[in-house]
Amino acid sequence: MLSQLLSGPLLAPKYLYWMWQGFLTTLWLTVMVAFCATLLGMALAAARSSGLRLLSTPATAYTSLFRNTPLLVQLLFWYFGLPSLFPEGAMDWLNADPRLTLFGPLALSWPSYEFLAALCGLVFYSTAYVSEEIRSGMRGVAPGQALAGAAIGMTRWQVLRHVVLPQAVRLALPPLLGQYMNILKNTSLTMGIGLAELSYTSRQVESETFLAFQAFGFATLLYIAAIALIESAGHVHLRARRARQGRT
């Protein structure tokens, strides 16, 4: 693919810059979704494993709802459906120039509504999957660990927070990396709500230059590079953890 990209007509620097900006948006969205989904996933996994029906039943319903509905439909709901509940004029404010001048050259800016809708949709969807991976990790923690925590006077929630969940996340790291890769790939669906991420910008470049192979080929290489970066980071962390365990 790389040789074919270099041998054919090349994209102008302007179009490469468009795609690079879209790639940065994809990476930033992926990082934010992975971070939020991991935190919410731990809370959801703890709720499902709490043994309290008041917590486990809503958590189970949440997981079933978001795992069994298409992501694109959820994104369309956040972008088109939710604004119908907003007060009049709220969307005009959200779609205005997202910049608030503080004083002098300092200004406070916030993301576009497309980015916020994409963030909400991906976080709520990904949390359902991340929580299942963490819950599987929790089942891999030896029961004696929780008993030892209770023996030194820790409450049930303290045992979950300080003993079980940290170990569960470490055990679930390999499948969690797979979920983070899925999050990166799922960001491409946000082009359906107009977010200028990598897939959206590559489609723009293709429609303006008619160089479909070059535009989508370059986008593919960027996706592969990002996936390889996540995978490499995971391998480095796992090797470092094995090395620490070997020393002990």
TIKE-824130 format. One line per 5 residues: their letters; for each residue x, y, z of N, C-alpha, C, O. Coordinates in steps of 0.1 Angstrom, whole numbers, plus 5000, padded with zeros to 4 digits. Each point is the difference from the previous one (the first is absolute). Example, Ala and Ser with C-alpha at 12.3 -4.5 7.8 and 13.67 -1.06 7.14 Angstrom:
! TIKE-824130
AS = 5132 4943 5078 4991 5012 5000 5009 5012 5000 5010 5000 5007 | 4986 5011 4986 5009 5011 5000 4992 5011 5008 5005 5011 5001
END
This chain:
! TIKE-824130
MLSQL = 5008 4988 5000 4992 5012 5000 5009 5013 5000 4997 5009 4993 | 5013 4991 5015 5009 5011 5001 5006 5004 4987 5001 5011 4996 | 5004 4978 4996 5006 5003 4987 4990 5005 4990 5004 5008 4992 | 4984 4987 5009 4990 5005 4991 4996 5015 5003 4998 5007 4991 | 5002 4996 5022 4997 5014 5003 5011 5009 4995 4997 5011 4995
LSGPL = 5016 4985 5006 5011 5008 4996 5001 5001 4985 5005 5010 4994 | 4991 4979 4999 5002 5000 4985 4989 5008 4993 5002 5004 4988 | 4986 4997 5018 4989 5007 4993 5001 5015 5003 5009 5005 5006 | 4980 5003 4989 5000 5014 5003 4999 5002 5015 4993 4994 5007 | 5015 5016 4998 5000 5003 5014 4990 5010 5004 4996 5009 4992
LAPKY = 5000 4990 5021 4991 5010 5005 5007 5013 5003 5012 5000 5004 | 4982 5011 4993 5006 5013 5003 5002 5002 5015 4992 4994 5008 | 5017 5014 4996 5002 5002 5015 4988 5005 5007 4998 4997 5012 | 4993 5011 4981 4988 5005 5006 4991 4988 5005 4995 5000 5010 | 5004 4990 4981 4992 4988 5003 5006 4991 5011 4993 4994 5008
LYWMW = 5020 5005 4991 5007 4992 5011 4998 5007 5013 4998 4993 5010 | 5002 5020 4990 4997 5008 5013 4986 4997 5005 4998 4998 5012 | 4993 5002 4979 4986 4997 5004 4999 4987 5007 4994 4998 5010 | 5012 4992 4983 4999 4986 5006 5008 4999 5013 4996 4993 5009 | 5015 5014 4992 5008 5000 5013 4991 5006 5011 5000 4995 5011
QGFLT = 4993 5016 4986 4992 5006 5010 4988 4990 5004 4997 4999 5012 | 4998 4994 4978 4990 4990 5003 5005 4989 5008 4993 4995 5009 | 5020 5001 4989 5006 4990 5007 5002 5004 5015 4998 4992 5009 | 5006 5020 4993 5002 5005 5014 4987 5000 5007 4999 4997 5012 | 4990 5007 4981 4987 5000 5006 4996 4985 5004 4994 4998 5011
TLWLT = 5009 4993 4980 4998 4986 5003 5007 4995 5013 4995 4993 5008 | 5018 5011 4993 5008 4996 5011 4995 5006 5013 4999 4993 5010 | 4998 5020 4990 4995 5007 5012 4987 4994 5004 4998 4998 5012 | 4993 4999 4979 4987 4994 5003 5002 4986 5006 4994 4996 5010 | 5015 4996 4984 5003 4987 5005 5005 5000 5014 4996 4992 5009
VMVAF = 5014 5017 4994 5006 5001 5014 4989 5004 5010 4999 4994 5011 | 4992 5015 4986 4990 5005 5009 4990 4989 5002 4996 4997 5012 | 5000 4996 4978 4990 4989 5001 5006 4989 5008 4993 4994 5009 | 5019 5002 4989 5006 4989 5007 5002 5003 5015 4997 4991 5008 | 5007 5021 4995 5001 5004 5014 4987 5000 5007 4998 4994 5011
CATLL = 4992 5012 4983 4986 5001 5007 4994 4986 5001 4994 4997 5010 | 5007 4996 4979 4994 4986 5000 5006 4991 5010 4993 4992 5006 | 5020 5010 4996 5007 4991 5010 4995 5004 5014 4997 4991 5008 | 5002 5022 4996 4995 5004 5013 4986 4995 5002 4997 4995 5010 | 4994 5008 4980 4986 4996 5001 4999 4985 5000 4991 4994 5007
GMALA = 5018 4999 4985 4999 4986 5000 5003 4993 5013 4994 4990 5004 | 5016 5016 5004 5003 4995 5013 4988 5001 5009 4997 4991 5008 | 4997 5021 4992 4988 5002 5008 4989 4991 4996 4993 4994 5009 | 5005 5004 4978 4989 4991 4996 5003 4985 5004 4991 4993 5004 | 5021 5003 4994 5004 4987 5004 4998 4998 5015 4996 4989 5005
AARSS = 5008 5021 5003 4998 4999 5015 4986 4999 5003 4996 4992 5009 | 4995 5015 4984 4986 5000 5003 4994 4986 4997 4992 4995 5007 | 5012 5000 4982 4995 4987 4996 5005 4988 5009 4993 4990 5002 | 5018 5012 5004 5006 4990 5009 4997 5003 5015 5005 4993 5009 | 4987 5017 4994 4998 5004 5013 4991 4991 5008 5001 4999 5012
GLRLL = 4991 4993 4981 4990 4992 5007 4988 5007 5004 4991 4994 5006 | 5008 5019 4992 4988 5008 5004 4992 5002 4988 5004 5006 4990 | 4983 4989 5010 4992 5001 4988 4997 5014 4996 4998 5003 4989 | 5002 5006 5021 4998 5014 4997 5010 5006 4990 4998 5009 4993 | 5014 4985 5008 5011 5005 4991 5002 4990 4988 5002 5005 4989
STPAT = 4997 4982 5014 5004 4991 4989 4989 5000 4989 5003 4998 4989 | 4984 5003 5015 4990 5000 4990 5001 5011 4990 5000 4998 4988 | 5001 5015 5016 5002 5011 4990 5013 4998 4992 5000 5003 4988 | 5010 4992 5018 5013 4999 4993 4999 4989 4989 5005 5001 4990 | 4988 4988 5014 4997 4990 4990 4992 5005 4988 5002 4997 4988
AYTSL = 4987 5011 5016 4992 5006 4989 5008 5009 4991 4998 5000 4988 | 5010 5008 5018 5009 5009 4992 5008 4992 4991 5001 5004 4988 | 5006 4986 5016 5009 4992 4992 4992 4994 4988 5004 5000 4989 | 4984 4994 5014 4992 4994 4990 4995 5011 4989 5000 4997 4988 | 4996 5014 5017 4995 5011 4991 5011 5004 4990 4998 5001 4988
FRNTP = 5014 5003 5018 5010 5006 4991 5008 4989 4992 5005 5004 4989 | 4995 4984 5015 5007 4990 4992 4991 4995 4989 5005 4994 4990 | 4982 5007 5011 4991 4994 4991 4993 5010 4991 4990 4997 4993 | 5015 5015 5006 4995 5010 4990 5012 5005 4992 5011 5002 5005 | 4987 5000 4982 5011 5004 4992 5006 5014 5004 4993 5009 5004
LLVQL = 5020 4992 4995 5007 5012 5004 4996 5012 4992 4998 5011 5005 | 5000 4987 4982 4996 5011 4991 4987 5006 5004 4998 5012 5000 | 4992 4979 5004 4987 5005 5005 5002 5008 5013 4994 5010 5001 | 5015 4985 5008 5002 5008 5012 5006 5013 4997 4996 5010 5006 | 5014 4991 4985 5006 5013 4996 4989 5009 4994 5000 5012 5003
LFWYF = 4991 4983 4989 4990 5008 4994 4990 5005 5010 4995 5011 4999 | 5003 4981 5012 4991 5005 5011 5007 5011 5007 4993 5010 5003 | 5020 4989 5000 5006 5011 5008 5001 5013 4991 4999 5011 5006 | 5002 4987 4981 5002 5012 4992 4987 5006 4995 4998 5013 5000 | 4992 4979 4997 4987 5005 4995 4989 4999 5010 4992 5009 5001
GLPSL = 5008 4980 5007 4988 4998 5009 5001 5008 5012 4990 5006 5004 | 5022 4994 5003 5001 5007 5013 4997 5015 4998 4994 5006 5009 | 5011 5001 4981 4998 5014 4999 4985 5004 5000 4997 5012 5003 | 4994 4979 4993 4986 5004 5000 4995 5002 5014 4989 5006 5002 | 5018 4990 5008 4996 5002 5014 5007 5012 5006 4996 5005 5011
FPEGA = 5013 5002 4982 5007 5012 5005 4990 5012 4999 4991 5000 4992 | 5012 5009 5017 4992 5013 5000 5002 5007 4986 5010 4998 4994 | 4981 5010 5003 5001 5008 4987 5012 5009 5001 5002 5007 5010 | 5006 4993 4979 5012 5008 4999 5012 4993 5005 5011 5005 4998 | 4988 4983 5009 5012 4993 5005 5009 4995 4989 5012 5001 5001
MDWLN = 4982 4994 4988 5008 4995 4989 5007 5012 4993 5011 4998 4995 | 4982 5014 5004 5007 5011 4994 5013 5004 5008 5010 5003 4994 | 4989 4996 5019 5011 5003 5009 5011 4989 4998 5012 5004 5000 | 4984 4984 4999 5010 4989 4999 5007 5000 4986 5012 4997 4999 | 4981 5008 4991 5005 5000 4987 5007 5013 4996 5006 5002 4990
ADPRL = 4994 5008 5020 5007 5012 4998 5015 4998 5001 5004 4989 5003 | 5003 5022 4995 5015 4999 5001 5003 4996 5014 4998 5007 5010 | 5008 4980 4992 5002 4995 5014 5013 5007 5006 5010 4993 5003 | 4989 5019 5000 5011 5007 5006 4995 5011 5009 4992 5009 4995 | 5013 4992 5017 4996 5010 5010 5013 5008 5003 5009 4994 5006
TLFGP = 4991 5018 4991 5012 5009 5003 5000 5003 5015 4990 5005 5005 | 5021 4992 5001 5001 5003 5015 5006 5014 5002 4992 5009 5004 | 5020 4993 4992 5006 5014 5000 5012 5000 4991 5008 4990 5000 | 4994 5021 4992 5011 5000 4992 5000 4989 4989 4990 4997 4994 | 5022 4997 5004 5000 4989 4991 4995 4986 5005 4999 4991 4992
LALSW = 4998 5009 5021 4996 4987 5006 4985 4998 4996 4992 5009 5002 | 5005 4978 4994 4986 4997 4997 4998 4985 5004 5009 4992 5000 | 4979 5006 5004 4995 4986 5003 4992 4995 4989 4990 5005 4996 | 5014 4983 4998 4993 4994 4989 4995 4986 5005 5006 4994 5009 | 4984 5002 4984 4994 4986 5003 4997 4994 4987 4999 5006 4989
PSYEF = 5000 4981 5011 4998 4992 4987 4987 5004 4993 4991 5005 5006 | 5008 4991 4981 4988 5002 4993 4990 4990 5005 5003 4990 5007 | 4984 5013 4989 4989 4990 5005 5002 4987 4993 4997 4990 5006 | 5009 5009 4982 5002 4987 4994 5010 4992 5008 4998 4988 5002 | 5012 5019 5003 5010 4992 5008 4994 4996 5014 5002 4989 5004
LAALC = 4990 5019 5002 4993 4997 5012 4990 4988 4999 5000 4991 5008 | 4993 5010 4981 4990 4989 4997 5008 4987 4997 4996 4989 5005 | 5015 5012 4988 5008 4988 4997 5006 4994 5013 5000 4988 5002 | 5005 5021 5007 5006 4996 5012 4989 4993 5009 5003 4989 5005 | 4986 5017 4996 4989 4993 5009 4996 4987 4994 4999 4990 5007
GLVFY = 4999 5009 4980 4996 4988 4994 5010 4989 5001 4996 4988 5004 | 5016 5015 4994 5011 4990 5000 5003 4996 5015 5002 4988 5002 | 4997 5021 5007 5003 4997 5014 4989 4991 5006 5003 4989 5006 | 4984 5014 4991 4990 4991 5006 5000 4987 4993 4997 4990 5007 | 5006 5009 4980 5000 4987 4993 5012 4992 5005 4999 4988 5003
STAYV = 5013 5018 4997 5012 4993 5004 5000 4995 5014 5006 4990 5004 | 4988 5018 5005 5000 4997 5014 4994 4986 5003 5004 4992 5008 | 4985 5005 4984 4994 4987 5001 5009 4988 4997 5000 4990 5007 | 5009 5012 4984 5010 4989 4996 5012 5000 5010 5004 4990 5004 | 5001 5022 4999 5011 5001 5009 4996 4994 5014 5008 4993 5006
SEEIR = 4980 5010 4999 4996 4994 5013 5000 4985 5000 5003 4994 5010 | 4993 5000 4979 5000 4985 4999 5014 4995 5001 5003 4989 5006 | 5007 5017 4987 5014 4996 5001 5005 5001 5015 5007 4991 5005 | 4990 5020 5001 5004 5002 5014 4993 4990 5009 5007 4995 5010 | 4981 5002 4988 4993 4990 5008 5006 4987 4998 5001 4992 5010
SGMRG = 5003 5004 4978 5007 4988 4998 5013 5000 5008 5004 4989 5006 | 5003 5022 4994 5012 5001 5008 4998 4998 5015 5008 4995 5007 | 4980 5011 4998 4997 4998 5014 4998 4986 5004 5003 4996 5011 | 4991 4996 4979 4998 4986 5003 5013 4992 5001 5001 4990 5006 | 5010 5016 4988 5013 4994 5001 5008 5003 5012 5010 4994 5003
VAPGQ = 4985 5015 5005 5007 5004 5013 4997 4989 5010 4988 4996 5002 | 5022 4999 5005 4998 4989 5010 4991 5005 5011 5001 5011 5005 | 4989 4981 4999 4991 5003 5011 5007 5004 5013 4995 5008 5008 | 5017 4986 4994 5007 5003 5012 5005 5014 5001 5002 5005 5011 | 4999 5002 4978 5004 5014 5000 4989 5008 5007 5003 5009 5008
ALAGA = 4984 4989 4988 4989 5007 5006 4999 4997 5015 4997 5008 5008 | 5005 4979 4995 4999 4996 5014 5011 5006 5008 4998 5004 5012 | 5014 4997 4982 5011 5007 5008 4997 5014 5003 5003 5005 5010 | 4990 5002 4980 4997 5014 5002 4989 5002 5011 5001 5009 5008 | 4989 4982 4991 4990 5000 5011 5006 4997 5014 4995 5005 5010
AIGMT = 5015 4986 4990 5006 4996 5013 5007 5012 5006 5001 5000 5013 | 5004 5010 4980 5007 5011 5006 4990 5012 5002 5005 5011 5002 | 4982 4986 4997 4991 5011 5003 4995 5008 4989 4993 5010 5002 | 5010 4987 4985 4995 5007 4989 4985 4997 4997 4996 4988 5002 | 4997 5022 4994 4986 4998 4996 4999 4993 4986 5010 4999 4994
RWQVL = 4978 4997 5002 4999 4993 4987 5004 5009 4989 5007 4996 4991 | 4989 5017 5010 5004 5009 4989 5014 5004 5000 5006 5002 4990 | 5000 4998 5022 5015 5003 5001 5008 4988 4994 5010 5002 4993 | 4985 4986 5009 5006 4988 4994 4999 5001 4985 5010 4997 4993 | 4978 5006 5002 4999 5001 4985 5009 5011 4995 5007 4998 4989
RHVVL = 4994 5014 5017 5007 5011 4995 5015 4998 5001 5008 5002 4990 | 4997 4993 5021 5014 5000 5003 5007 4986 4997 5012 4999 4998 | 4980 4990 5002 5006 4987 4999 4995 4993 4986 5009 4996 4992 | 4978 5003 5006 4995 4992 4989 5002 5008 4987 5006 4994 4990 | 4989 5018 5009 5000 5007 4987 5014 5003 4994 5002 4997 4988
PQAVR = 5008 5007 5020 5013 5002 4994 5006 4987 4994 5006 5000 4990 | 4992 4989 5017 5005 4987 4995 4991 4996 4988 5006 4994 4990 | 4981 5009 5010 4992 4996 4989 5004 5007 4987 5000 4994 4989 | 5003 5019 5012 5004 5008 4989 5013 4994 4994 5002 4999 4988 | 5008 4998 5021 5012 4994 4995 4998 4986 4993 5006 4998 4989
LALPP = 4985 4994 5016 4997 4987 4994 4993 5002 4987 5002 4993 4990 | 4989 5018 5009 4992 5002 4988 5007 5009 4990 4994 5003 4990 | 5019 5000 5012 5007 5009 4991 5000 4995 4985 4997 5008 4991 | 5007 4980 5007 5000 4996 4986 4987 5001 4992 4999 5006 4990 | 4989 4989 5016 4988 5003 4993 4996 5015 5000 4993 5004 4991
LLGQY = 5011 5003 5019 4997 5015 5000 5007 5007 4989 4995 5009 4994 | 5017 4986 5003 5007 5006 4988 4992 4998 4987 5000 5008 4992 | 4994 4980 5007 4992 4997 4989 4988 5010 4999 4996 5004 4989 | 4998 4999 5023 4989 5009 5000 5005 5014 4996 4992 5007 4993 | 5020 4997 5011 5005 5013 4997 5002 5001 4985 4998 5011 4994
MNILK = 5006 4978 5000 5002 5000 4985 4986 5001 4993 4999 5007 4990 | 4991 4986 5016 4987 5002 4995 4994 5014 5001 4993 5005 4991 | 5011 5002 5020 4996 5014 5001 5005 5008 4989 4994 5008 4994 | 5019 4990 5003 5007 5007 4990 4993 4998 4986 4997 5010 4993 | 5000 4978 5004 4993 4996 4988 4985 5006 5000 4995 5004 4989
NTSLT = 4999 4995 5022 4986 5005 5001 4999 5015 4998 4989 5005 4996 | 5022 5002 5006 4999 5015 4998 4997 5003 4985 4995 5011 4997 | 5007 4980 4994 4997 5002 4986 4985 5002 4998 4996 5006 4990 | 4996 4988 5018 4986 5002 4999 4995 5014 5003 4988 5003 4996 | 5020 5004 5011 4995 5014 5003 5000 5009 4988 4995 5011 5001
MGIGL = 5010 4985 4988 4998 5007 4987 4986 5001 4997 4996 5010 4993 | 4996 4981 5012 4985 5000 4997 4993 5012 5007 4989 5003 4996 | 5017 5003 5014 4995 5012 5006 5008 5012 4997 4998 5011 5007 | 5011 4988 4984 5007 5012 4995 5012 5004 5007 5006 5011 4999 | 5000 4980 5010 5012 5003 5007 5012 4999 4990 5001 4989 4993
AELSY = 5007 5021 5006 5012 5000 4990 5011 4992 5005 5011 5005 5003 | 4987 4982 4999 5011 4991 5004 5006 4994 4987 4998 5005 4990 | 5011 4985 5012 5008 4995 4989 4991 4995 4988 5003 5003 4989 | 4987 4989 5014 4992 4994 4989 4992 5012 4993 4999 4999 4987 | 4996 5010 5020 4993 5011 4994 5009 5009 4991 4997 5003 4989
TSRQV = 5015 5000 5016 5009 5008 4992 5005 4993 4988 5003 5006 4990 | 5000 4981 5011 5004 4992 4989 4989 5000 4989 5003 5000 4988 | 4985 4999 5016 4989 5001 4991 4999 5013 4993 4997 5001 4988 | 5005 5010 5020 5001 5013 4994 5011 5002 4990 4998 5005 4989 | 5014 4989 5014 5011 5001 4991 4997 4992 4987 5003 5005 4989
ESETF = 4991 4984 5012 4997 4991 4989 4989 5007 4991 5002 5000 4987 | 4988 5007 5019 4990 5006 4992 5005 5013 4993 4995 5004 4989 | 5016 5002 5016 5006 5012 4994 5011 4997 4990 5001 5007 4990 | 5006 4982 5012 5011 4997 4991 4998 4988 4991 5007 4999 4990 | 4983 4993 5013 4997 4988 4992 5011 4990 5001 5001 4991 4992
LAFQA = 5008 5010 5018 5011 4991 5002 4996 4991 5012 5005 5001 5011 | 4986 4989 4985 4994 4992 5011 5010 4991 5006 5001 4998 5012 | 5008 4996 4980 5009 4990 5006 5010 5008 5009 5003 4995 5011 | 5002 5016 4984 5010 5008 5009 4993 5004 5013 5007 4999 5010 | 4981 5007 4989 4994 5005 5012 4997 4989 5010 5003 5001 5012
FGFAT = 4990 4988 4984 4996 4990 5009 5012 4991 5003 5001 4994 5011 | 5009 5005 4980 5012 4993 5004 5008 5006 5010 5005 4994 5010 | 4996 5020 4990 5008 5007 5010 4992 4999 5013 5007 4999 5011 | 4980 5002 4989 4992 4999 5012 5002 4986 5006 5001 4998 5012 | 4999 4992 4980 5003 4986 5005 5013 4999 5007 5001 4993 5010
LLYIA = 5009 5012 4984 5014 5000 5006 5000 5007 5014 5006 4995 5009 | 4987 5016 4992 4999 5007 5013 4993 4992 5010 5004 4999 5012 | 4985 4994 4984 4993 4991 5009 5009 4989 5005 5000 4996 5012 | 5007 4998 4978 5009 4989 5004 5011 5004 5010 5003 4993 5009 | 5002 5019 4988 5011 5006 5009 4994 5002 5014 5007 4997 5010
AIALI = 4981 5008 4991 4994 5003 5013 4997 4986 5008 5003 4999 5012 | 4992 4991 4981 4998 4987 5006 5013 4994 5004 5001 4994 5011 | 5009 5007 4981 5013 4995 5003 5006 5007 5013 5007 4993 5008 | 4991 5020 4993 5004 5007 5012 4994 4995 5013 5006 4998 5010 | 4980 5000 4989 4993 4994 5012 5005 4986 5003 5003 4997 5012
ESAGH = 4999 4995 4978 5005 4986 5002 5014 5000 5006 5003 4992 5009 | 5005 5017 4986 5014 5000 5004 5001 5005 5015 5007 4994 5008 | 4985 5016 4995 4999 5005 5014 4996 4989 5009 5005 4999 5012 | 4985 4993 4984 4995 4989 5008 5011 4989 5003 5002 4995 5011 | 5006 5002 4978 5010 4990 5001 5011 5005 5009 5006 4992 5008
VHLRA = 4998 5021 4991 5010 5005 5009 4996 5000 5014 5008 4996 5009 | 4979 5007 4994 4995 5000 5014 5000 4985 5005 5004 4998 5012 | 4992 4993 4980 4999 4986 5004 5014 4994 5003 5003 4993 5010 | 5007 5011 4981 5014 4995 5003 5006 5006 5012 5007 4993 5008 | 4990 5020 4995 5005 5006 5012 4993 4994 5012 5007 4998 5010
RRARQ = 4981 4999 4989 4993 4993 5012 5006 4986 5003 5002 4997 5011 | 5000 4996 4978 5006 4987 5002 5014 5001 5006 5004 4991 5008 | 5004 5019 4987 5013 5002 5006 5000 5003 5015 5008 4995 5007 | 4982 5013 4997 4999 5004 5014 4996 4987 5008 5005 4998 5011 | 4986 4994 4983 4996 4988 5007 5011 4990 5001 5002 4993 5010
GRT = 5007 5007 4980 5011 4991 5000 5011 5004 5011 5006 4991 5006 | 4995 5022 4996 5010 5004 5010 4995 4997 5014 5008 4999 5010 | 4978 5001 4992 4995 4997 5013 4998 4985 5002 4996 4995 5010
END
